[in-house]
């Protein structure tokens, strides 16, 4: 996006179908430099606006189109702001409410629907069951149906009138015309023949009050069911945004200079604030553990059921739950910069978009209503000219109007997208945009970065070998090495040091970047007579520089340890090589099963790494990737080249990675998947973000995307098939308007319910 543009979210009221969506989009896009995507289920619009266009211009444009509009709470706004006087206030406090905060559409429709049901039942029974008729029953039926076709049907009439004033027609135009024509035609019949229903009789009476009432009722029931279902399909995003803590126990200095805990709203947190998290409490915002150790339940964010152990220096995410120990956390991100806020923005952006598959529906709906109106006029005229029966002509025309209303067409894509992306958010899978669904369907090759994607990306001690001729067992050797490594920040040192949480005291510490460390380890008097041990840990060159000789046998042991790609360091105690410690970037649990799932989904796995060939082949063998599909020792630019070569060879490539060095390859791939534990650069370059740390979520994301796309396709098929088949039947006079209204309402409800099946999506199921 250009730096001189901004994104504005609008809440739009009064849209009922795909034609409304197209109309609002067209009007907004007529403003120079403006691009807009309108979402029917969310009743919202995401508008990209150049610097010279104001919010008021956007609002006036939408209102001039015939719909209500107001600013929604912007997804990109900070969670709080500070004014010129330094007073803090929550962002959006003066802004309009978000779309989800507006009055419940189902609640607004409920009284109209109930009124219609109560009045339509007697109207239908009297009109359709001759035994229940009484003298002048037609006038009573007309009176009972009048509130139904006016007040209850008002949403349809109002929408039709608003659009008519602007020279447009929508699906509501069809409904309003159908109901009005049927009722008014019947009233004219009664006025012309006042005694038409003076006697109960058992013959056919050309009155269609019940048709107008029943069609209105069916459609209101359908709209009500749609509103309830659409509200349910948006629950995932609302629940996601409600996950965060409300308050934080921040450490502040009291009047006596002591640190005291002060409960403050999360919105008032600042980067750098230190806050306390007790067992069972939610972590208020993203931060780093300053003091304490605990297990943190990250399932709300990542979908992973196993708590993550954290201690000093570990990063934690807001909205996750501290399960055991007391933590002191320093805030590193607040408000709109947190991981939870980022998830909300990604999900909202995806739900506000439109998949390429939806463009066909958009093109059809843009011309559908005028075509249907023309078909209605032609149908009524042909029936009148060929039969001379005005009643039959009216029935056929009204049936076409009612059955043609393709509300299902406008709901086919957005409801599935809304539900699918919401379910993905619950599983820790964030789909950036609807076009990603199409890309996922075509992918046949998955390129996996090794470090951080297939492996943990963190070295762990795999094996400790104590040489037999040295009086130092494995346990003591590791304890001595860990003690001296505690003072170093190197990844190898950190991996060794964390095996011993309570190290001995170290004096005379020294280190060399890329070489190793040494120091005098002072153990308790009872273990070594009060004297310290000079411990040296590192490469052969470092040991030599520290006055320790390395013999050929030791070199052979070192080479054997590193043969399959592991990392090994030597440990010398008091001037003599005492053993070695082998470390490895371990394969993530479940990685092999995840790659097997990807194969079953039709994807060919490829391993890509900047690591050495030995290590790459070892990992590939562990997870089941063919040796000829391993690319080792590649730079970031070479990673891009590997993806390009696969694409030139005819493959459609997905790339999964987590580091800065993966960002270019993620962008080059047809589909980029970033592990949520990775860098912001990688996440920004990817199409799908996986908030968990396990490779199985890659397969989950592919399955969910394909399932969502499948639901969209089935929705569109049934919406198109329904209209294509039903309009000719209605035009031939073979479809009663009441049945047409019921069928049309059912088609919309069917599409929404079909989309809601995605809420039950289970990975691997």
matplotlib code that plots the C-alpha trace (Angstrom):
import matplotlib.pyplot as plt

x = [0.0, 1.3, 2.3, -0.1, -3.1, -5.0, -7.6, -11.1, -13.6, -17.3, -20.4, -23.1, -26.8, -29.6, -27.8, -29.8, -28.3, -25.4, -26.9, -26.6, -23.0, -22.2, -24.0, -22.1, -18.8, -19.4, -20.3, -17.3, -14.9, -16.1, -14.2, -10.8, -8.1, -10.6, -10.8, -13.5, -14.5, -18.0, -19.0, -22.6, -22.6, -20.5, -22.4, -19.1, -16.8, -13.0, -12.0, -8.5, -8.5, -5.9, -4.8, -7.1, -10.4, -12.0, -14.1, -17.1, -16.9, -17.0, -20.0, -21.9, -21.3, -22.7, -25.7, -26.4, -26.5, -29.4, -27.7, -26.8, -23.1, -20.8, -17.2, -16.5, -13.7, -10.6, -8.7, -5.5, -5.9, -3.9, -5.7, -5.1, -3.8, -2.3, -3.6, -1.6, -2.0, -0.7, -4.0, -4.6, -7.8, -9.0, -8.9, -12.3, -13.9, -15.1, -15.5, -18.5, -19.0, -17.7, -20.2, -20.4, -21.6, -24.6, -28.2, -28.8, -30.4, -32.3, -33.7, -35.0, -36.7, -38.2, -41.3, -42.1, -41.7, -43.9, -46.6, -46.6, -46.8, -49.7, -51.8, -50.8, -52.0, -55.7, -55.4, -54.0, -56.5, -59.5, -58.4, -57.3, -59.8, -63.4, -64.9, -63.5, -64.9, -67.7, -69.8, -67.6, -64.4, -62.5, -62.7, -61.5, -58.6, -57.7, -57.7, -55.7, -53.1, -52.7, -50.3, -48.3, -47.7, -47.1, -45.5, -44.0, -42.8, -41.5, -37.8, -38.4, -40.5, -38.1, -35.1, -36.9, -38.0, -34.5, -33.0, -35.7, -35.0, -31.5, -32.6, -31.4, -33.1, -32.1, -33.4, -35.7, -37.3, -38.5, -39.9, -41.6, -43.2, -44.3, -46.0, -47.5, -48.9, -50.5, -52.2, -53.3, -54.6, -56.7, -58.0, -59.0, -60.9, -62.8, -63.6, -64.8, -66.9, -67.8, -69.9, -67.2, -66.9, -70.4, -71.1, -68.6, -68.8, -66.3, -65.1, -61.9, -61.8, -59.2, -57.9, -54.2, -54.1, -52.8, -50.1, -48.8, -49.0, -47.4, -44.6, -43.8, -43.8, -41.6, -39.1, -39.0, -38.4, -35.6, -34.1, -34.4, -32.6, -29.9, -29.4, -29.0, -26.7, -24.6, -24.2, -23.0, -20.6, -18.9, -18.6, -15.1, -13.7, -15.6, -14.4, -10.9, -10.9, -12.4, -9.6, -7.4, -7.2, -9.1, -6.6, -3.0, -1.2, 1.6, 4.5, 4.6, 6.7, 4.7, 5.2, 7.7, 9.7, 8.7, 7.3, 3.6, 1.2, -1.5, -4.4, -4.8, -6.8, -4.9, -5.4, -3.2, -0.2, 3.0, 5.9, 8.5, 5.9, 6.5, 3.4, 2.7, 0.9, -0.3, -1.2, -4.5, -4.4, -4.2, -1.1, -2.1, 0.0, 3.0, 6.2, 9.4, 9.6, 11.8, 11.6, 9.9, 9.2, 5.9, 4.0, 1.9, -1.3, -1.1, -4.0, -6.2, -3.7, -1.8, -4.3, -1.6, -2.9, 0.5, 1.5, 4.8, 7.5, 8.8, 11.5, 13.6, 14.2, 11.4, 8.8, 5.1, 2.0, -1.0, -4.2, -2.4, -2.9, -0.3, -1.0, 1.5, 4.3, 4.3, 5.7, 7.0, 6.7, 8.0, 5.6, 7.2, 4.1, 0.7, -2.6, -2.6, 1.0, 0.2, -0.1, -3.8, -4.5, -2.5, -4.6, -7.8, -6.6, -5.6, -8.9, -11.0, -9.0, -9.6, -13.4, -13.7, -12.1, -13.6, -12.3, -11.8, -14.4, -17.0, -16.5, -18.8, -21.6, -20.9, -21.1, -24.3, -26.0, -25.2, -27.5, -29.8, -32.6, -33.2, -33.3, -35.8, -38.0, -38.0, -38.8, -41.6, -43.2, -42.8, -44.2, -47.3, -47.8, -47.5, -50.0, -52.4, -52.2, -52.4, -55.1, -56.8, -56.7, -55.5, -55.4, -53.2, -50.9, -50.6, -49.8, -47.1, -45.5, -45.6, -44.1, -41.2, -40.6, -40.5, -38.6, -35.9, -34.7, -31.2, -30.3, -28.5, -26.2, -25.1, -24.5, -22.7, -19.1, -19.0, -20.8, -18.4, -15.4, -16.5, -17.1, -13.9, -11.6, -13.2, -12.7, -9.1, -8.5, -9.8, -7.2, -4.4, -4.5, -4.8, -5.7, -4.8, -7.2, -9.8, -7.6, -5.4, -8.2, -7.7, -3.9, -4.2, -6.4, -3.7, -0.7, 1.1, 4.6, 5.4, 8.9, 9.8, 12.5, 14.4, 15.3, 12.2, 9.8, 10.7, 13.0, 12.6, 15.1, 16.7, 19.7, 19.3, 21.8, 21.5, 24.3, 27.2, 30.3, 32.8, 36.1, 36.9, 40.4, 39.1, 37.6, 34.5, 31.2, 28.6, 26.5, 29.4, 30.9, 27.6, 27.3, 30.8, 30.2, 26.8, 28.3, 30.8, 28.4, 25.9, 27.9, 27.7, 24.9, 25.9, 23.1, 25.3, 26.2, 22.5, 21.5, 24.1, 23.5, 19.7, 20.3, 21.4, 19.1, 21.3, 24.9, 28.0, 29.9, 32.3, 35.4, 37.9, 35.4, 36.6, 35.1, 35.8, 33.1, 32.8, 35.4, 34.2, 34.4, 36.5, 36.4, 37.2, 34.2, 34.0, 32.0, 30.9, 33.8, 32.4, 32.8, 36.3, 38.2, 37.6, 39.6, 38.1, 38.2, 39.4, 36.8, 37.2, 34.4, 34.5, 36.2, 39.5, 41.2, 39.9, 41.1, 44.5, 44.6, 43.7, 46.6, 44.8, 46.2, 43.7, 44.9, 44.0, 41.6, 39.7, 39.5, 38.1, 35.4, 34.5, 34.3, 32.0, 29.7, 29.4, 29.1, 25.2, 25.0, 25.1, 27.1, 29.7, 31.9, 34.8, 35.0, 38.3, 38.8, 42.0, 44.0, 42.8, 40.1, 37.4, 34.7, 32.3, 28.7, 26.7, 23.8, 21.2, 18.4, 15.8, 13.0, 9.7, 7.3, 4.8, 6.8, 7.0, 3.2, 2.6, 4.6, 2.8, -0.5, 0.8, 1.7, -1.8, -3.1, -1.2, 1.7, 5.4, 7.6, 11.0, 13.5, 15.3, 18.0, 21.1, 22.5, 25.1, 24.3, 24.9, 22.4, 19.8, 20.0, 19.6, 16.5, 15.0, 15.5, 13.8, 10.7, 10.4, 11.5, 13.3, 17.1, 16.9, 14.5, 16.9, 18.6, 21.3, 23.7, 21.5, 21.5, 18.3, 18.7, 19.3, 16.1, 14.2, 16.0, 15.0, 11.3, 11.6, 13.1, 10.3, 7.8, 9.5, 9.3, 5.5, 5.0, 2.6, 4.7, 3.8, 6.6, 6.6, 9.2, 9.8, 12.8, 13.9, 15.9, 12.7, 10.7, 11.8, 11.1, 7.7, 6.8, 8.1, 6.0, 2.5, 1.4, 3.4, 2.9, 4.7, 5.1, 3.7, 6.7, 8.8, 9.8, 7.4, 9.1, 8.3, 4.7, 4.2, 5.5, 3.2, -0.4, -1.2, 0.1, 0.3, 0.2, 1.3, 4.8, 4.1, 4.3, 0.9, -0.7, 0.7, -1.5, -4.3, -4.2, -4.2, -7.2, -9.2, -8.6, -9.6, -12.7, -13.7, -13.3, -15.3, -18.2, -18.1, -18.3, -21.2, -23.0, -22.6, -23.6, -26.9, -27.6, -27.2, -28.9, -31.9, -32.5, -31.8, -34.3, -36.9, -37.5, -38.7, -41.0, -42.5, -42.8, -44.8, -47.3, -46.3, -45.2, -47.6, -46.2, -46.5, -44.4, -42.0, -41.6, -40.9, -38.4, -36.6, -36.3, -35.1, -32.4, -30.8, -31.0, -29.5, -26.5, -25.9, -26.3, -24.0, -21.4, -21.8, -20.6, -17.1, -17.5, -17.3, -14.1, -11.6, -8.0, -7.3, -11.0]
y = [0.0, 3.5, 5.6, 8.3, 6.1, 4.9, 2.3, 3.2, 0.8, 1.7, 0.2, 0.1, -0.3, -1.5, -3.9, -7.1, -8.8, -9.0, -6.1, -3.8, -4.8, -4.1, -0.8, 0.5, -0.7, 1.0, 4.3, 4.3, 3.4, 6.4, 8.6, 9.1, 6.8, 5.0, 1.2, -0.6, -4.1, -4.4, -7.4, -8.4, -10.6, -8.2, -5.2, -3.4, -1.9, -1.7, 1.3, 2.3, 6.1, 8.5, 11.4, 14.0, 12.1, 12.7, 10.3, 12.6, 12.2, 8.4, 8.6, 11.0, 8.8, 5.7, 7.7, 9.2, 5.6, 4.9, 3.2, 4.2, 4.6, 5.5, 5.0, 1.7, 1.3, 1.1, -2.2, -0.4, 2.2, 2.0, 0.6, 3.8, 7.3, 10.2, 13.7, 16.8, 17.2, 13.8, 12.4, 8.9, 7.7, 4.6, 4.7, 4.7, 6.3, 9.1, 6.9, 5.1, 1.6, -1.4, -3.3, -6.1, -3.6, -2.5, -3.6, -7.3, -7.6, -10.7, -8.8, -6.0, -8.6, -10.7, -8.5, -8.1, -11.9, -12.8, -10.3, -11.8, -15.4, -14.6, -12.9, -15.1, -18.3, -17.4, -15.7, -18.8, -21.2, -19.2, -18.6, -22.2, -24.3, -23.7, -25.2, -22.3, -19.6, -17.3, -14.5, -11.7, -13.5, -11.7, -8.4, -9.9, -11.6, -8.3, -6.5, -9.2, -9.4, -5.6, -5.3, -8.2, -6.7, -3.2, -3.1, -6.6, -6.3, -2.8, -3.7, -5.0, -2.0, 0.6, -1.0, -1.1, 2.5, 3.8, 2.1, 3.2, 6.8, 6.3, 4.5, 1.1, -2.2, -5.0, -8.3, -6.4, -4.8, -8.2, -9.1, -5.7, -5.8, -9.4, -8.8, -5.5, -6.6, -9.7, -7.8, -4.8, -7.0, -8.8, -5.6, -4.3, -7.6, -7.0, -3.4, -4.2, -7.2, -6.3, -9.5, -11.8, -13.4, -12.7, -16.4, -19.0, -21.2, -23.8, -22.6, -20.9, -17.2, -15.0, -13.4, -13.6, -11.9, -15.2, -15.4, -11.9, -12.7, -16.1, -14.9, -12.1, -14.4, -17.0, -14.3, -12.8, -16.2, -16.7, -13.3, -14.0, -17.3, -15.7, -13.0, -15.5, -17.7, -14.8, -13.6, -17.1, -17.2, -14.0, -15.2, -16.6, -13.2, -11.5, -14.2, -13.8, -10.1, -10.7, -13.0, -10.3, -9.5, -6.4, -5.2, -5.6, -5.5, -3.0, -2.3, 1.4, 3.2, 4.4, 7.5, 5.7, 4.6, 1.0, -0.9, -1.7, -3.4, -1.1, -2.5, -0.5, -1.1, -2.9, 0.1, 2.2, -0.2, 1.3, -0.4, -1.1, -1.4, -4.3, -6.2, -9.3, -12.3, -14.8, -18.4, -18.7, -15.1, -14.0, -12.3, -8.7, -8.0, -9.2, -9.1, -10.7, -12.6, -10.6, -12.9, -16.2, -19.6, -21.1, -23.1, -20.9, -22.2, -20.8, -22.8, -19.7, -18.2, -21.2, -24.0, -26.2, -28.0, -28.5, -25.6, -23.9, -23.7, -20.1, -18.5, -15.4, -13.9, -15.9, -14.1, -14.4, -13.4, -11.4, -13.3, -16.6, -18.0, -18.4, -21.9, -22.2, -19.9, -16.2, -14.2, -10.7, -9.5, -6.4, -5.2, -5.1, -4.4, -2.9, -2.0, -2.5, -3.8, -7.0, -10.5, -10.7, -7.4, -8.5, -11.7, -9.6, -7.5, -10.4, -12.2, -9.1, -8.3, -11.8, -11.7, -8.3, -9.6, -11.4, -14.6, -14.7, -17.4, -14.8, -12.6, -14.7, -14.2, -10.5, -10.2, -12.2, -10.3, -6.9, -7.6, -10.2, -7.9, -6.0, -9.3, -10.8, -7.7, -8.1, -11.8, -11.0, -8.5, -10.8, -13.8, -11.8, -10.4, -13.8, -15.4, -12.5, -12.6, -16.4, -17.1, -13.8, -14.8, -11.8, -14.0, -16.6, -13.9, -12.2, -15.6, -16.4, -13.0, -12.8, -16.4, -15.3, -12.2, -14.2, -17.3, -15.3, -13.4, -14.8, -13.8, -17.2, -16.0, -13.0, -15.1, -18.0, -16.7, -14.3, -16.6, -19.5, -17.2, -15.6, -19.0, -20.6, -17.8, -17.6, -21.3, -20.9, -18.2, -20.6, -23.2, -20.6, -20.4, -16.8, -16.6, -13.1, -12.9, -14.8, -15.2, -17.5, -20.1, -20.4, -20.6, -23.4, -25.5, -25.4, -26.1, -29.3, -28.7, -27.7, -26.2, -26.4, -24.3, -26.6, -24.5, -23.3, -25.0, -28.7, -28.5, -26.5, -23.9, -24.2, -26.3, -28.9, -31.2, -34.6, -36.5, -36.1, -38.3, -38.5, -40.0, -43.1, -42.0, -38.9, -39.0, -37.0, -38.7, -37.5, -35.7, -33.8, -33.0, -31.4, -29.5, -28.1, -27.1, -25.6, -23.5, -21.8, -21.5, -19.6, -16.4, -16.6, -15.5, -17.8, -20.2, -23.3, -21.9, -21.2, -24.7, -26.2, -23.8, -24.3, -28.0, -26.8, -24.1, -23.6, -23.3, -23.1, -19.9, -19.0, -16.7, -15.4, -15.9, -15.4, -16.0, -15.7, -15.2, -18.4, -20.1, -20.9, -20.0, -20.7, -20.0, -21.2, -23.1, -22.9, -26.0, -26.6, -27.5, -31.0, -32.0, -30.8, -29.8, -26.1, -25.6, -24.6, -26.3, -24.5, -25.5, -24.8, -25.4, -24.9, -25.7, -27.4, -24.1, -22.5, -25.4, -25.0, -21.3, -22.1, -24.4, -27.7, -30.3, -32.3, -35.7, -37.6, -40.0, -37.0, -35.6, -38.9, -38.8, -35.2, -36.1, -39.1, -36.9, -34.4, -36.9, -36.7, -33.0, -32.5, -29.8, -31.0, -29.0, -30.3, -29.9, -29.7, -29.8, -28.6, -28.6, -32.0, -33.0, -34.6, -35.3, -33.7, -32.5, -33.1, -30.7, -30.8, -28.7, -31.4, -32.3, -30.9, -33.5, -34.7, -33.3, -36.7, -37.3, -33.8, -34.4, -37.7, -35.8, -33.3, -36.2, -37.6, -34.1, -34.5, -32.2, -33.1, -32.0, -30.3, -29.4, -26.1, -24.9, -22.8, -25.5, -28.1, -31.1, -33.6, -32.0, -31.5, -35.1, -36.3, -34.2, -35.2, -38.9, -38.4, -36.8, -38.8, -36.3, -37.8, -37.2, -35.8, -33.1, -31.7, -28.3, -27.5, -24.6, -22.2, -18.4, -16.3, -15.4, -19.1, -20.0, -17.8, -19.4, -22.9, -21.8, -20.2, -23.3, -25.4, -22.9, -22.9, -26.7, -26.5, -26.8, -24.6, -24.0, -23.4, -22.3, -22.6, -20.6, -18.5, -16.3, -13.1, -15.1, -16.9, -13.7, -13.3, -17.0, -16.7, -13.8, -15.6, -18.8, -19.1, -19.6, -18.5, -19.9, -18.3, -20.0, -17.6, -18.1, -16.5, -12.9, -10.1, -9.9, -13.5, -13.1, -10.0, -11.8, -14.8, -15.5, -17.7, -17.2, -20.3, -19.1, -22.5, -23.9, -27.4, -28.4, -30.1, -26.7, -26.4, -29.5, -28.0, -24.8, -26.6, -28.8, -25.8, -23.7, -26.5, -27.3, -23.6, -23.3, -26.5, -25.0, -21.8, -23.9, -25.9, -22.8, -21.1, -24.3, -24.6, -20.9, -20.8, -24.2, -23.1, -19.9, -21.5, -24.3, -22.4, -19.3, -21.3, -23.4, -20.2, -18.6, -21.7, -21.2, -24.4, -22.7, -21.1, -17.8, -19.2, -22.2, -20.0, -17.7, -20.7, -22.2, -18.9, -18.4, -22.0, -21.5, -18.7, -20.6, -23.6, -21.7, -20.2, -23.5, -25.2, -22.6, -23.1, -26.7, -25.2, -24.4, -28.2, -28.5, -30.8, -31.0, -34.5, -35.3]
z = [0.0, -0.8, 2.1, 1.1, 1.5, 4.5, 5.3, 6.6, 7.9, 7.5, 9.1, 6.5, 7.2, 4.9, 2.6, 2.0, -1.1, -3.6, -5.6, -2.7, -2.2, -5.9, -5.8, -2.8, -4.2, -7.5, -5.9, -3.6, -6.5, -8.5, -6.1, -7.6, -6.0, -3.8, -3.7, -1.7, -0.7, 0.8, 3.0, 3.2, 6.3, 8.3, 6.9, 6.5, 3.9, 4.0, 1.9, 0.8, 0.6, -0.9, 1.3, -0.3, 0.4, 3.8, 5.9, 5.4, 1.6, 2.0, 4.4, 2.2, -0.9, 0.8, 2.2, -1.2, -2.5, -0.2, 2.7, 6.2, 7.0, 9.8, 10.8, 12.4, 14.9, 12.7, 12.9, 12.4, 15.1, 18.3, 21.3, 23.2, 22.6, 24.5, 23.9, 23.9, 27.6, 28.3, 29.3, 28.1, 26.6, 24.9, 21.1, 19.6, 22.6, 20.4, 17.3, 16.1, 17.2, 15.3, 13.1, 15.7, 18.3, 16.4, 17.3, 16.6, 13.1, 14.2, 17.2, 14.9, 12.6, 15.3, 16.1, 12.4, 11.9, 14.9, 13.8, 10.3, 11.6, 14.0, 11.2, 8.3, 9.9, 10.0, 6.6, 5.0, 6.7, 5.8, 2.2, 1.6, 3.6, 2.2, 5.3, 7.4, 5.3, 6.3, 4.6, 3.4, 4.5, 1.7, 3.5, 6.8, 5.1, 3.4, 6.8, 8.5, 5.8, 5.5, 8.5, 7.1, 3.7, 5.1, 8.5, 8.5, 4.9, 5.4, 5.3, 1.7, 0.6, 2.2, 0.5, -2.8, -2.6, -1.6, -4.5, -6.9, -6.0, -7.2, -10.4, -9.1, -8.4, -6.0, -4.8, -2.5, -5.5, -6.7, -3.2, -2.8, -6.2, -5.9, -2.5, -3.5, -6.8, -5.3, -2.5, -4.6, -7.4, -4.8, -3.3, -6.8, -7.4, -4.2, -4.9, -8.4, -7.1, -3.5, -3.2, -4.5, -1.0, 0.2, 0.3, 1.7, -1.4, -2.4, -5.8, -6.7, -5.8, -7.6, -4.5, -3.4, 0.0, 1.5, -1.2, -0.3, 3.4, 3.2, 0.9, 3.3, 6.3, 4.5, 3.6, 7.1, 8.6, 6.1, 6.8, 10.6, 10.2, 8.1, 10.6, 13.4, 11.4, 10.2, 13.8, 14.8, 11.9, 13.2, 16.7, 16.2, 15.5, 18.4, 20.8, 19.5, 20.2, 23.7, 24.8, 26.3, 30.0, 31.2, 33.9, 34.8, 38.2, 37.3, 39.7, 40.6, 43.2, 46.2, 48.2, 50.4, 47.4, 47.6, 44.6, 45.0, 42.7, 41.1, 39.2, 35.9, 32.8, 30.1, 27.8, 30.1, 29.8, 28.3, 26.7, 29.4, 32.2, 34.6, 35.7, 37.8, 36.6, 39.2, 38.6, 36.7, 35.4, 31.8, 30.7, 30.1, 27.0, 25.0, 27.0, 28.3, 31.6, 33.9, 36.9, 37.6, 36.0, 35.0, 32.4, 30.1, 28.4, 24.8, 23.4, 23.0, 20.6, 19.0, 19.3, 21.0, 24.1, 25.9, 28.1, 27.3, 30.0, 30.4, 32.6, 32.7, 29.3, 27.5, 25.5, 26.4, 24.5, 25.8, 26.4, 27.2, 30.7, 33.4, 34.9, 37.8, 39.0, 39.6, 36.8, 36.5, 32.9, 31.1, 28.4, 24.9, 22.9, 23.8, 22.1, 18.3, 18.3, 20.2, 18.7, 19.6, 17.8, 14.8, 14.7, 14.8, 11.9, 9.8, 10.4, 9.8, 6.6, 5.3, 6.1, 4.4, 1.2, -1.7, -3.2, -7.0, -7.3, -6.1, -9.1, -11.2, -8.7, -8.6, -12.4, -12.5, -9.7, -11.2, -14.2, -12.6, -11.3, -14.5, -16.4, -14.0, -14.2, -18.0, -17.7, -15.3, -17.7, -20.7, -18.7, -17.7, -21.2, -22.9, -20.4, -20.8, -24.7, -25.0, -22.4, -21.7, -18.0, -16.0, -12.8, -14.4, -15.9, -12.4, -10.7, -13.2, -13.0, -9.2, -9.1, -11.3, -9.1, -5.9, -7.0, -8.8, -5.8, -5.5, -1.9, -1.7, -4.4, -2.4, 0.7, -1.0, -0.7, 2.3, 4.8, 4.0, 4.1, 7.4, 9.0, 7.6, 8.6, 12.0, 12.6, 11.4, 14.0, 16.7, 15.5, 15.3, 11.5, 10.1, 6.4, 5.1, 2.2, 0.3, -2.8, -0.6, -0.9, -4.7, -4.3, -1.7, -4.0, -6.8, -4.6, -5.4, -3.8, -0.3, 0.5, 4.1, 5.8, 8.2, 11.2, 13.2, 10.9, 10.7, 13.7, 16.9, 15.9, 19.3, 20.2, 22.9, 24.6, 22.9, 24.5, 27.0, 26.7, 29.5, 28.6, 30.6, 31.6, 33.4, 36.9, 35.9, 35.2, 32.7, 35.3, 36.8, 33.5, 32.3, 35.6, 35.3, 31.6, 32.4, 35.2, 33.0, 30.1, 32.2, 31.8, 27.9, 25.6, 22.7, 21.6, 22.3, 25.7, 26.5, 25.5, 27.8, 30.7, 30.9, 31.8, 35.2, 36.7, 39.8, 38.6, 40.8, 41.2, 38.3, 38.7, 36.1, 33.3, 29.7, 26.3, 22.6, 19.9, 18.0, 20.1, 23.5, 27.2, 30.3, 34.0, 37.5, 38.8, 42.6, 43.8, 47.4, 49.8, 50.4, 46.8, 45.9, 48.9, 48.5, 45.4, 42.1, 38.7, 35.6, 33.0, 29.3, 26.8, 23.1, 19.8, 19.4, 18.6, 21.8, 23.9, 22.3, 23.0, 26.6, 27.0, 26.6, 24.2, 22.0, 20.9, 17.7, 19.6, 20.9, 17.3, 16.1, 18.8, 17.9, 14.2, 14.9, 17.0, 14.2, 11.4, 11.0, 11.4, 15.1, 16.9, 19.4, 21.9, 23.9, 27.7, 29.5, 33.2, 34.9, 31.6, 30.4, 27.9, 30.0, 27.4, 24.9, 24.7, 21.6, 20.7, 18.0, 16.7, 17.4, 15.0, 16.1, 17.7, 15.1, 12.1, 10.4, 10.8, 9.5, 6.3, 5.8, 6.0, 3.4, 1.1, 1.5, 0.5, -2.8, -1.9, -2.5, 0.4, -0.3, 2.5, 2.3, 4.7, 5.1, 7.3, 6.2, 4.1, 6.9, 9.2, 6.4, 5.3, 8.9, 9.4, 6.0, 6.9, 10.3, 8.8, 5.6, 2.9, -0.1, -0.2, -3.8, -2.6, 0.0, -0.7, 1.9, 2.4, 0.5, 1.1, 1.3, -2.4, -3.3, -1.4, -3.8, -6.7, -5.6, -5.4, -8.9, -10.4, -9.0, -10.5, -13.9, -13.8, -13.6, -9.8, -7.8, -4.7, -1.1, 1.2, 5.0, 7.0, 10.1, 9.7, 8.1, 5.7, 4.6, 3.8, 0.2, -0.6, 1.2, -1.1, -4.2, -3.5, -4.8, -1.2, 1.8, 5.3, 8.2, 11.5, 14.2, 16.3, 13.6, 12.7, 11.8, 8.4, 7.6, 8.8, 6.7, 3.6, 4.0, 3.0, 6.0, 9.5, 11.8, 15.4, 16.7, 16.6, 15.1, 11.5, 11.7, 11.3, 7.8, 6.9, 9.0, 7.0, 3.6, 4.7, 6.1, 3.0, 0.7, 2.8, 2.8, -1.0, -1.4, 0.6, -1.5, -4.6, -3.4, -2.3, -5.6, -7.5, -5.6, -5.8, -9.5, -10.1, -8.0, -10.1, -13.4, -12.8, -10.9, -13.1, -16.2, -14.0, -12.5, -16.0, -17.2, -14.4, -12.6, -9.4, -6.9, -5.5, -1.9, -2.8, -4.6, -1.6, 0.7, -1.7, -2.1, 1.7, 2.1, -0.5, 1.5, 4.8, 3.1, 1.9, 5.4, 7.1, 4.6, 5.4, 9.2, 8.7, 8.7, 12.4, 13.0, 11.0, 12.7, 11.4, 9.9, 10.3]

ax = plt.figure().add_subplot(projection="3d")
ax.plot(x, y, z, "-o")
ax.set_aspect("equal")
plt.show()
